Amino acid sequence: MKRTAILASFAATFLFAACNNNAGESTAEATTEEVTTEASAATGEGEVYNVVPAQSEVTWNGKKVAGEHSGNIEMQGGELTVADGEVTGGTFTIDMASITNTDITDEEQNGKLVGHLKSDDFFGVEKYPTATFTITSISPIEGAVAGQPNYNVEGDLTIKDKTNKVSFPATVSVNDNVATAKADVTVDRAKYDVRYGSNSFFDNLGDKAIEDEFTVSFDLTAQK
């Protein structure tokens, strides 16, 4: 049975909400071998698969009491190392300044939200222009159904110079020198000191509160 490999996301991460003045926010088989591979792109041995940003997509979704917002963010680049059909490491970089919103149709209000997300209230992209994700371990999901996640992934996610562990299931494959990966990653922004509208830092926010957890979904392609 051909082993599959994992392409990590990042994953990283992008929020949702707005200021008070802002209006309205692959198929693969699972191996049965119980093995966990730990490494990083800096130390992992194997052939390098480069992320193809133009063939990759990263989206975000965040919720608040009064609604939710969604948008896109660009993968700046990254590498995955693969040896004998197994991942040995990977590091990926996200362009935080590329955050966009896709649900607000009014141009002015859309611009206000995006500007707020880029500000120090959220991601402070002028000071912290990128976020990174580094794979630290992967393990196959025994008995995974075709088309469903077939690997568990863990790694270090760095946002605003703060690094925390994140873990998630992913659907991955490596065929004909192309690696693909899809996953939904839940990120707790409070761990990265993204404070605006957070009940973890402020009291009595009421319907102004924004959930700490948001979702980053990725659909990535890398080529050897």
BAFI-3210 file (N, C-alpha, C; in Angstrom, 3 decimals, decimal comma, padded with zeros to 6 digits):
// residues 224
n [1|2|3|4|5|6|7|8|9|10|11|12|13|14|15|16|17|18|19|20|21|22|23|24|25|26|27|28|29|30|31|32|33|34|35|36|37|38|39|40|41|42|43|44|45|46|47|48|49|50|51|52|53|54|55|56|57|58|59|60|61|62|63|64|65|66|67|68|69|70|71|72|73|74|75|76|77|78|79|80|81|82|83|84|85|86|87|88|89|90|91|92|93|94|95|96|97|98|99|100|101|102|103|104|105|106|107|108|109|110|111|112|113|114|115|116|117|118|119|120|121|122|123|124|125|126|127|128|129|130|131|132|133|134|135|136|137|138|139|140|141|142|143|144|145|146|147|148|149|150|151|152|153|154|155|156|157|158|159|160|161|162|163|164|165|166|167|168|169|170|171|172|173|174|175|176|177|178|179|180|181|182|183|184|185|186|187|188|189|190|191|192|193|194|195|196|197|198|199|200|201|202|203|204|205|206|207|208|209|210|211|212|213|214|215|216|217|218|219|220|221|222|223|224]
n.u [000,861|000,586|002,176|000,951|001,608|002,051|000,986|001,478|-000,388|-000,906|-001,209|-002,219|-003,843|-006,514|-008,689|-011,730|-013,809|-015,134|-014,644|-016,600|-017,806|-017,872|-019,834|-021,947|-019,148|-008,256|-008,248|-007,071|-005,448|-005,328|-002,534|-001,968|-000,003|001,293|002,839|004,681|006,019|008,540|009,811|011,407|011,392|013,846|015,586|014,731|015,226|015,159|013,420|012,700|009,588|008,057|005,782|003,079|001,927|000,004|-001,649|-002,794|-004,967|-006,079|-008,409|-010,381|-012,538|-014,472|-016,354|-018,837|-020,969|-022,995|-022,844|-020,831|-017,706|-015,838|-013,001|-010,034|-006,552|-003,117|-000,804|002,528|004,789|006,677|007,945|007,978|009,371|009,970|010,468|010,816|008,052|007,111|006,489|009,032|009,350|008,381|007,863|006,031|004,999|002,914|001,390|000,542|-000,308|-001,915|-004,532|-007,983|-011,490|-014,499|-017,251|-018,527|-020,110|-020,186|-017,921|-016,563|-017,118|-016,047|-013,358|-012,847|-013,106|-011,067|-008,854|-008,943|-008,421|-005,794|-004,595|-003,081|-004,906|-005,641|-003,834|-001,540|000,037|002,031|004,167|004,333|004,573|004,346|003,162|003,971|004,086|005,214|005,776|005,749|005,060|003,518|000,892|-000,606|-004,112|-005,756|-007,743|-008,996|-011,515|-011,892|-011,417|-011,831|-010,240|-006,953|-004,634|-003,234|-002,039|000,490|001,913|003,987|002,641|003,180|002,341|002,414|004,902|004,537|004,456|002,640|001,416|-000,509|-003,003|-004,491|-006,725|-006,033|-006,516|-004,548|-002,253|000,275|001,341|002,775|004,864|003,557|002,158|-000,741|-002,976|-005,673|-007,440|-009,168|-008,467|-008,546|-008,008|-006,943|-007,144|-006,557|-004,282|-002,327|-002,177|-004,100|-006,297|-008,629|-012,054|-012,282|-013,449|-011,655|-009,934|-011,351|-014,126|-017,752|-018,540|-020,756|-022,917|-020,883|-018,818|-016,308|-015,670|-013,008|-011,920|-011,217|-011,560|-009,308|-009,081|-007,454|-006,278|-003,952|-001,213|001,800|004,861|007,466]
n.v [-001,184|002,145|004,715|007,716|011,274|014,189|017,476|020,386|022,933|025,440|026,899|029,394|032,250|034,103|036,701|037,894|039,935|043,251|046,800|048,901|050,631|049,374|047,949|045,234|040,653|015,078|012,695|009,814|006,809|005,364|004,421|001,469|001,237|001,980|004,630|007,468|010,325|012,618|015,833|018,662|021,105|022,246|020,371|017,911|015,075|014,368|014,687|017,888|019,423|022,070|024,563|025,658|028,653|029,800|027,688|027,055|027,518|029,492|030,055|031,973|032,032|033,715|034,208|036,175|037,455|038,831|037,957|036,848|036,663|036,152|035,291|035,557|034,585|034,818|032,247|032,596|031,081|027,993|024,788|021,259|018,304|015,093|011,653|008,468|008,293|009,315|012,036|014,139|016,595|020,093|023,510|026,510|029,685|032,452|035,244|037,810|040,392|040,130|039,612|039,379|040,252|038,556|038,652|041,108|043,402|046,129|048,521|050,470|049,708|047,139|047,733|049,024|046,926|045,148|046,800|047,084|044,472|044,283|046,036|047,020|046,180|043,662|041,778|043,307|043,849|045,449|045,396|042,661|040,995|038,402|035,019|031,797|028,231|025,181|021,813|019,365|016,789|013,868|011,511|008,503|007,987|005,317|003,119|005,073|006,525|006,612|009,737|011,125|012,734|011,494|011,643|012,698|015,803|017,735|020,779|023,780|026,899|030,193|033,419|036,895|036,818|034,935|031,589|028,602|025,257|023,555|021,267|018,994|017,108|015,936|015,653|014,052|013,545|012,057|011,979|011,263|013,197|015,332|016,875|017,085|018,707|018,999|020,704|021,718|024,066|024,863|027,766|029,417|032,637|034,124|033,047|034,181|036,762|038,372|040,576|042,161|042,640|040,304|037,987|036,829|038,743|041,072|042,388|042,320|042,647|041,963|041,929|042,733|041,050|038,921|035,720|033,742|031,531|030,749|029,654|028,260|027,310|025,181|024,409|022,959|022,776|021,210|020,871|018,732]
n.w [000,000|-000,826|000,885|002,212|002,362|004,361|004,082|005,628|007,007|007,423|008,649|010,293|010,066|011,068|011,498|012,198|013,128|013,719|014,167|016,364|014,676|012,286|009,765|009,733|009,151|-001,631|-001,929|-000,182|000,913|004,138|006,035|007,972|009,722|012,868|013,338|014,235|012,855|013,479|012,850|011,269|008,587|008,524|009,566|008,681|006,578|003,093|-000,079|-001,424|-001,573|-003,030|-002,021|-004,023|-004,431|-006,184|-006,735|-004,400|-001,580|001,138|003,621|005,994|008,891|011,219|014,222|015,940|018,558|017,224|014,587|011,792|009,982|006,947|004,871|002,804|002,694|001,794|000,946|001,440|000,906|001,130|002,286|001,932|003,135|001,888|002,237|000,933|000,517|002,875|005,068|006,282|007,337|007,427|006,640|006,643|005,367|005,983|004,474|006,256|005,712|003,549|004,123|003,428|003,124|002,366|002,615|003,079|001,119|000,686|-000,277|001,281|003,966|003,905|003,545|005,969|007,829|006,980|007,313|010,068|010,924|010,155|011,830|015,036|016,906|016,158|014,215|013,727|011,315|010,234|012,002|012,402|009,837|008,819|009,428|010,725|010,209|011,466|010,953|013,462|014,161|012,706|012,241|011,051|010,562|011,700|009,825|008,325|006,305|002,788|001,277|003,591|006,459|006,868|008,294|011,390|012,436|013,951|015,068|015,290|015,578|014,754|015,563|015,632|016,887|018,857|019,842|019,609|020,170|017,732|016,638|014,285|012,140|008,822|005,263|003,049|000,302|-001,789|-004,958|-008,092|-007,881|-006,747|-003,975|-001,976|000,316|002,605|005,136|008,144|010,528|013,911|015,729|018,651|019,321|021,590|022,697|021,247|021,890|020,655|021,245|020,889|021,532|023,022|025,362|027,032|027,870|028,419|030,279|030,408|027,682|026,236|023,423|021,852|021,934|020,565|019,354|020,688|019,376|016,024|012,612|010,288|007,017|004,750|001,471|-000,092|-002,443|-003,363|-005,120|-006,363]
ca.u [000,000|001,419|001,973|000,688|002,377|001,225|001,389|000,857|-000,947|-000,653|-001,985|-002,357|-004,922|-007,033|-009,860|-013,122|-014,730|-014,976|-014,794|-018,003|-018,339|-017,892|-021,117|-021,865|-017,820|-007,964|-008,521|-005,877|-005,645|-004,596|-001,707|-002,336|001,188|001,221|004,126|004,665|007,249|008,771|010,908|011,089|012,016|015,240|016,396|014,228|015,894|014,247|013,306|011,925|008,401|007,785|004,390|002,731|000,912|-001,064|-002,522|-003,158|-005,952|-006,270|-009,535|-010,627|-013,892|-014,556|-017,723|-019,099|-022,354|-023,918|-022,663|-019,556|-017,024|-014,961|-012,110|-008,889|-005,201|-002,223|000,370|003,706|005,683|006,961|008,568|007,673|010,362|009,356|011,415|010,167|006,613|006,795|006,903|010,051|009,299|007,749|007,702|005,220|004,899|001,683|001,485|-000,534|-000,789|-002,793|-005,870|-009,118|-012,831|-015,301|-018,696|-019,060|-020,137|-019,944|-016,480|-016,045|-017,168|-015,086|-012,041|-012,700|-012,870|-009,737|-007,899|-008,955|-007,742|-004,363|-004,122|-002,552|-006,009|-005,661|-002,594|-000,400|000,832|003,205|005,244|004,382|004,048|004,135|002,949|004,602|003,696|006,233|005,351|006,565|004,758|002,350|000,601|-001,735|-005,365|-006,071|-009,094|-009,583|-012,360|-011,448|-011,993|-011,861|-008,882|-006,198|-003,476|-003,254|-000,882|000,774|003,000|004,143|002,090|003,700|001,647|002,848|006,082|004,140|004,380|001,856|001,117|-001,843|-003,128|-005,689|-006,732|-005,901|-006,614|-003,324|-001,801|001,464|001,298|003,416|005,655|002,679|001,539|-001,890|-003,495|-006,838|-007,746|-009,747|-007,669|-009,115|-006,956|-007,375|-006,405|-006,122|-002,931|-001,397|-002,347|-005,022|-007,199|-009,821|-013,354|-012,130|-013,872|-010,501|-009,204|-012,239|-015,408|-018,968|-018,558|-022,095|-022,997|-019,675|-017,800|-015,884|-015,169|-011,552|-011,563|-011,614|-011,188|-008,535|-009,201|-006,472|-006,275|-002,611|-000,520|003,260|005,475|008,886]
ca.v [000,000|003,341|005,626|009,112|012,226|015,304|018,856|021,114|024,193|026,217|027,189|030,298|032,480|035,381|036,878|038,054|040,899|044,601|047,840|049,198|051,403|048,542|047,319|043,873|039,780|014,624|011,342|009,033|005,672|005,467|003,279|000,913|001,212|002,959|005,299|008,923|010,896|013,951|016,518|019,963|021,274|022,636|019,223|016,700|014,621|013,965|015,576|019,083|019,769|023,486|024,996|026,458|029,580|030,017|026,514|026,815|028,456|029,532|030,907|032,100|032,350|034,051|034,495|037,020|037,316|039,405|037,469|036,229|037,171|035,204|035,918|034,812|035,028|034,174|031,490|033,246|030,037|026,948|023,546|019,984|017,301|013,772|010,581|007,161|008,461|009,796|013,390|014,272|017,945|021,108|024,843|027,317|031,090|033,107|036,692|038,373|041,636|039,814|039,277|040,026|039,865|038,176|038,663|042,466|043,888|047,563|048,713|051,237|048,893|046,060|048,312|049,282|045,666|044,650|047,679|046,774|043,191|044,502|046,964|046,448|045,550|042,260|041,101|044,220|043,321|046,277|044,891|041,200|040,794|036,996|033,982|030,569|026,944|024,161|020,471|018,697|015,356|013,418|010,102|008,054|007,654|003,935|002,872|006,270|006,298|007,352|011,062|011,746|012,925|010,253|011,900|013,727|016,677|018,667|021,670|025,051|028,037|031,441|034,637|038,016|036,357|033,995|030,253|027,618|024,012|023,312|019,927|018,885|016,035|016,428|014,715|014,318|012,538|012,349|011,198|011,853|014,365|016,402|016,636|017,938|018,585|019,795|020,619|022,842|024,233|025,780|028,542|030,270|033,893|034,644|032,548|034,986|038,142|039,108|040,869|042,975|042,000|038,966|037,799|036,380|039,919|042,169|042,018|043,045|042,997|041,747|041,525|043,187|040,008|038,142|034,431|033,580|030,509|030,939|028,520|028,462|026,147|025,252|023,451|023,271|021,956|021,374|020,088|018,447]
ca.w [000,000|-000,910|001,999|001,875|003,141|004,842|003,818|006,719|006,706|008,583|008,944|010,825|011,001|010,630|012,299|011,967|013,607|013,290|015,170|016,624|013,557|011,083|009,562|009,448|009,219|-001,878|-001,460|000,064|001,800|005,393|006,375|009,261|010,560|013,939|013,387|014,278|012,342|013,983|012,191|010,714|007,282|008,707|009,922|008,050|005,375|002,047|-001,224|-001,131|-002,344|-002,824|-002,103|-005,197|-003,932|-007,154|-006,740|-003,011|-001,053|002,574|003,981|007,433|009,324|012,631|014,659|017,090|018,997|016,249|013,222|011,445|008,800|006,262|003,902|002,281|003,026|000,850|001,353|000,862|000,406|002,092|001,827|002,569|002,790|001,792|001,992|000,832|000,657|004,222|005,390|007,306|007,883|006,607|007,200|005,745|005,743|005,588|004,296|007,056|005,114|002,416|004,614|002,773|003,539|001,196|002,861|003,096|-000,260|000,656|-000,391|002,401|005,174|003,709|003,790|007,404|008,512|006,629|007,976|011,495|011,094|009,959|012,850|016,272|017,630|015,774|013,836|013,673|010,203|009,951|012,853|012,266|008,481|008,462|010,427|010,232|010,776|011,284|011,336|014,469|014,133|011,956|012,471|010,241|011,230|011,366|009,337|007,722|005,142|001,606|001,165|004,909|006,994|007,034|009,140|012,431|012,283|015,041|014,711|015,979|014,855|015,288|015,160|016,466|017,626|019,907|019,267|020,338|019,476|017,200|016,062|013,466|011,145|007,452|004,146|002,291|-000,664|-002,584|-006,196|-009,278|-007,487|-006,280|-002,672|-001,683|001,676|002,970|006,559|008,869|011,733|014,898|016,388|019,758|019,160|022,885|022,944|020,447|022,336|019,789|022,352|020,623|021,654|023,592|026,746|027,804|028,333|028,796|030,864|030,038|026,259|025,706|022,013|021,154|022,083|019,405|019,824|020,621|018,390|014,633|011,764|009,065|006,125|003,691|000,365|-000,573|-003,424|-003,403|-006,193|-006,210]
c.u [000,896|001,126|001,713|001,485|001,546|001,810|000,717|000,467|-000,314|-001,791|-002,182|-003,251|-005,343|-008,433|-010,907|-013,566|-014,409|-015,028|-016,282|-018,624|-018,399|-019,256|-020,917|-020,481|-017,993|-008,080|-007,231|-006,203|-004,829|-003,764|-002,088|-001,154|001,124|002,592|003,900|006,031|007,393|009,991|010,491|011,819|013,484|016,126|015,961|014,991|014,863|014,261|012,377|010,773|008,059|006,298|004,194|001,606|-000,270|-002,050|-003,008|-004,132|-006,048|-007,414|-009,699|-012,088|-013,884|-015,963|-017,750|-020,561|-023,323|-023,732|-021,315|-018,979|-016,121|-014,065|-010,993|-007,588|-004,241|-001,102|001,576|004,674|005,888|007,558|008,020|008,780|009,728|010,447|010,667|008,664|006,171|007,265|007,971|010,104|008,605|007,648|007,004|005,059|003,636|001,897|000,323|-001,111|-001,759|-004,219|-006,937|-010,414|-013,667|-016,805|-019,318|-018,972|-019,879|-018,444|-015,882|-016,010|-016,204|-013,675|-011,795|-012,390|-011,466|-008,655|-007,801|-008,222|-006,227|-003,754|-003,604|-003,645|-006,064|-004,250|-001,377|000,557|002,045|004,410|005,435|003,814|003,776|003,802|003,564|004,010|004,770|005,720|006,302|006,262|003,545|002,133|-000,625|-002,954|-005,788|-007,530|-009,762|-010,357|-011,865|-012,170|-012,093|-010,429|-008,187|-004,900|-003,837|-001,945|-000,735|001,934|003,009|003,634|002,573|002,955|002,071|003,984|005,746|003,873|003,608|001,651|-000,312|-001,854|-004,456|-005,589|-006,655|-006,057|-005,467|-003,021|-000,526|001,455|001,979|004,103|004,818|002,065|000,371|-002,358|-004,673|-007,094|-008,442|-009,027|-008,339|-007,983|-007,573|-006,551|-005,891|-004,696|-001,872|-001,553|-003,131|-006,250|-008,545|-011,117|-013,333|-012,574|-012,739|-009,732|-010,098|-013,569|-016,544|-019,001|-019,934|-022,077|-021,836|-018,588|-017,563|-015,288|-013,646|-011,141|-012,071|-011,051|-010,396|-008,645|-008,175|-006,621|-004,989|-002,057|000,974|003,820|006,964|009,683]
c.v [001,232|004,265|007,037|010,038|013,447|016,640|019,743|022,504|025,321|026,558|028,379|031,185|033,907|035,506|037,655|039,441|042,302|045,559|048,101|049,942|050,593|047,896|045,869|043,400|038,414|013,274|010,596|007,916|005,877|004,229|002,777|000,851|002,322|003,601|006,794|009,422|012,305|014,545|017,923|020,104|021,616|021,425|017,943|016,358|014,161|014,954|016,731|019,248|021,224|023,796|025,865|027,411|029,761|028,858|026,159|027,889|028,339|030,499|030,949|032,409|032,610|034,482|035,441|036,848|037,754|038,895|036,800|036,880|036,077|035,955|034,992|035,379|034,221|033,395|032,112|032,236|028,982|025,726|022,365|019,028|015,922|012,750|009,255|007,254|008,934|011,240|013,358|015,679|018,903|022,418|025,723|028,728|031,705|034,615|037,356|039,652|041,392|039,472|040,069|039,553|039,597|038,259|040,056|043,056|045,387|047,829|049,442|050,407|047,711|046,548|048,586|048,000|045,147|045,494|047,395|045,467|043,344|045,372|046,244|045,824|044,049|041,751|042,006|043,899|044,180|045,777|043,390|040,798|039,351|036,159|032,713|029,345|025,931|022,825|019,923|017,205|015,081|011,940|009,699|007,751|006,258|003,814|004,080|005,927|007,155|008,688|011,808|011,912|011,609|010,424|012,900|014,500|017,545|019,542|022,928|026,178|029,319|032,619|035,736|037,602|035,473|032,644|029,312|026,379|024,039|021,913|019,831|017,657|016,639|015,291|015,011|013,198|013,015|011,410|011,958|013,177|015,576|015,993|017,595|017,705|019,513|019,627|021,873|022,914|025,250|026,442|029,410|031,548|034,452|034,216|033,355|036,476|038,995|039,403|041,483|042,165|040,628|038,925|037,303|037,546|041,030|041,646|042,834|043,507|042,809|041,291|042,061|042,117|039,251|036,839|034,351|032,589|030,876|029,796|028,966|027,186|026,282|024,116|023,725|022,275|022,270|020,437|019,902|019,208]
c.w [000,000|000,256|001,497|002,768|003,437|004,442|004,841|006,270|007,414|009,235|009,567|010,976|010,981|011,099|011,573|012,248|013,187|014,449|015,371|015,469|012,284|010,953|009,274|009,139|008,316|-001,390|-001,250|001,013|003,058|005,593|007,747|010,205|011,590|014,123|013,463|013,822|012,882|013,298|011,856|009,403|007,422|008,964|009,225|006,790|004,361|000,902|-000,892|-002,111|-002,029|-002,957|-003,338|-004,779|-004,882|-007,223|-005,334|-002,533|000,464|002,864|005,498|007,689|010,817|012,989|015,852|017,460|017,908|014,823|013,017|010,211|008,230|005,289|003,481|002,829|002,165|001,520|000,659|000,265|001,471|001,446|002,606|002,170|002,900|001,476|002,002|001,066|002,019|004,378|006,466|007,883|006,957|007,342|006,184|006,274|005,150|005,509|005,027|006,466|003,963|002,846|003,863|003,403|002,306|001,422|002,899|001,695|-000,374|000,717|000,808|003,686|005,099|004,041|005,259|008,167|008,251|007,303|009,462|011,769|010,974|011,057|014,081|017,136|017,356|015,471|013,669|012,549|009,845|010,743|012,690|010,904|008,093|009,689|009,860|010,913|010,444|011,787|012,393|014,535|013,257|012,271|011,661|011,104|010,785|010,925|008,727|006,462|003,982|001,517|002,478|005,421|007,290|007,824|010,237|012,363|013,527|014,624|015,545|015,086|015,527|014,683|016,129|017,411|018,817|019,266|020,178|019,486|018,950|016,610|015,324|012,563|009,750|006,448|003,205|001,308|-001,338|-003,771|-007,316|-008,963|-007,087|-004,942|-002,489|-000,254|001,889|004,463|007,041|010,214|012,657|015,675|017,484|019,743|020,480|023,212|022,202|020,747|021,328|020,653|021,982|020,721|022,282|025,044|027,632|028,413|028,866|029,334|030,252|028,583|025,625|024,267|021,180|021,174|020,787|019,916|019,684|019,544|017,001|013,802|010,545|008,247|005,009|002,687|-000,398|-001,573|-003,374|-004,464|-005,934|-007,243]
res [m|k|r|t|a|i|l|a|s|f|a|a|t|f|l|f|a|a|c|n|n|n|a|g|e|s|t|a|e|a|t|t|e|e|v|t|t|e|a|s|a|a|t|g|e|g|e|v|y|n|v|v|p|a|q|s|e|v|t|w|n|g|k|k|v|a|g|e|h|s|g|n|i|e|m|q|g|g|e|l|t|v|a|d|g|e|v|t|g|g|t|f|t|i|d|m|a|s|i|t|n|t|d|i|t|d|e|e|q|n|g|k|l|v|g|h|l|k|s|d|d|f|f|g|v|e|k|y|p|t|a|t|f|t|i|t|s|i|s|p|i|e|g|a|v|a|g|q|p|n|y|n|v|e|g|d|l|t|i|k|d|k|t|n|k|v|s|f|p|a|t|v|s|v|n|d|n|v|a|t|a|k|a|d|v|t|v|d|r|a|k|y|d|v|r|y|g|s|n|s|f|f|d|n|l|g|d|k|a|i|e|d|e|f|t|v|s|f|d|l|t|a|q|k]
***
